[in-house]
Amino acid sequence: MARYTCSFNVSISLERLQPSLIEVLQSCNFDIIYDTGDYLMAREIPGHVTFAKLVTVEVLIDKSVTTPQEVQMHFVIKNEELPLQLDNHCYQMFQVVQSEIAKNEHCQLMENENVAS
């Protein structure tokens, strides 16, 4: 199973974060399948890759360290594909999501931490 994680600190209010995050994920070809306010799960829309390569994104909004000006989010981006190549589909989608969050006009990226496993 390919699995990539990252954490973001962004300068945005909690009220504006949720719609902005949903917009970013939808622009990356993901469909929101679960949303509790501080946890969000999205699945890549089928049709472009095989079922095993479909990517799932889980986002945890860490409200314990959130301030009115800054929000911390933890992302897990994974699929069932074995990561036999460094540049596999899951990693490519990981890069797309990171890029879209970094260039999102509604939030200013404060910090980014990546881990691949």
C-alpha positions in Angstrom: 0.0 0.0 0.0 1.4 3.4 -1.0 1.0 6.0 1.8 2.2 9.6 2.1 1.6 12.0 4.9 2.1 15.7 5.3 1.2 18.4 7.8 0.3 22.0 7.0 0.0 25.1 9.1 -2.1 27.6 7.2 -3.2 31.1 8.0 -7.0 30.9 7.7 -10.0 30.9 10.0 -11.8 27.6 10.8 -15.0 28.9 9.2 -13.2 29.5 5.9 -11.1 26.4 6.0 -13.7 23.7 5.4 -15.2 25.2 2.2 -11.7 26.1 0.9 -10.4 22.6 1.6 -13.4 20.9 -0.1 -12.8 23.2 -3.1 -9.2 22.2 -3.3 -9.9 18.5 -3.1 -12.6 18.7 -5.7 -10.3 20.6 -8.0 -7.9 17.7 -7.7 -10.5 15.2 -8.9 -11.6 14.0 -5.5 -15.2 13.4 -4.3 -15.9 14.1 -0.6 -17.3 11.0 1.0 -17.1 11.8 4.7 -17.0 15.1 6.6 -17.4 15.7 10.3 -16.0 19.2 10.6 -12.6 18.2 11.9 -12.1 15.1 9.8 -12.6 14.8 6.1 -12.2 11.9 3.7 -12.2 12.1 -0.1 -11.8 9.5 -2.8 -10.4 10.0 -6.3 -13.2 9.9 -8.9 -13.0 6.6 -10.9 -12.4 6.6 -14.6 -8.7 7.6 -15.1 -6.9 4.7 -13.3 -7.6 1.2 -12.2 -9.5 0.6 -9.0 -6.4 -0.3 -7.0 -4.7 2.9 -7.9 -7.6 5.1 -6.8 -6.3 7.5 -4.1 -8.0 8.3 -0.8 -7.2 11.5 1.1 -7.9 11.8 4.8 -7.6 15.2 6.5 -7.5 15.7 10.2 -7.9 19.3 11.4 -6.1 19.6 14.7 -8.4 21.8 16.7 -6.2 21.4 19.9 -3.5 23.7 18.5 -5.7 25.9 16.3 -5.7 29.6 16.9 -8.0 32.2 15.3 -5.2 33.0 12.8 -3.7 29.6 12.1 -4.9 26.0 11.6 -2.9 22.8 11.6 -4.0 20.0 9.2 -2.6 16.5 8.8 -3.1 14.7 5.5 -2.8 10.9 4.8 -2.9 10.2 1.1 -3.0 6.5 0.2 -4.1 3.8 -2.2 -3.8 0.0 -2.6 -1.0 0.2 -5.1 2.3 -1.2 -4.2 4.9 1.6 -4.4 7.3 -0.3 -6.6 8.3 2.9 -8.4 9.2 6.2 -6.7 6.9 8.2 -9.0 3.8 6.1 -8.6 0.2 7.3 -9.1 -0.3 7.9 -5.3 2.8 10.0 -5.1 1.7 12.0 -8.1 -1.6 12.7 -6.5 0.2 13.6 -3.2 2.2 16.2 -5.2 -1.0 17.6 -6.8 -2.8 18.0 -3.5 0.3 19.6 -1.9 0.6 22.0 -4.8 -3.0 23.0 -4.8 -3.0 23.7 -1.1 0.2 25.8 -1.4 -1.3 27.9 -4.2 -4.8 28.3 -2.7 -5.7 31.9 -2.6 -7.8 31.5 0.6 -5.0 30.2 2.9 -1.5 31.2 3.4 0.9 28.3 3.9 2.9 28.7 7.1 4.6 25.4 7.4 4.7 22.1 5.5 6.1 18.7 6.7 6.2 15.6 4.5 6.7 11.9 5.2 6.6 9.0 2.7 6.0 5.4 3.8 
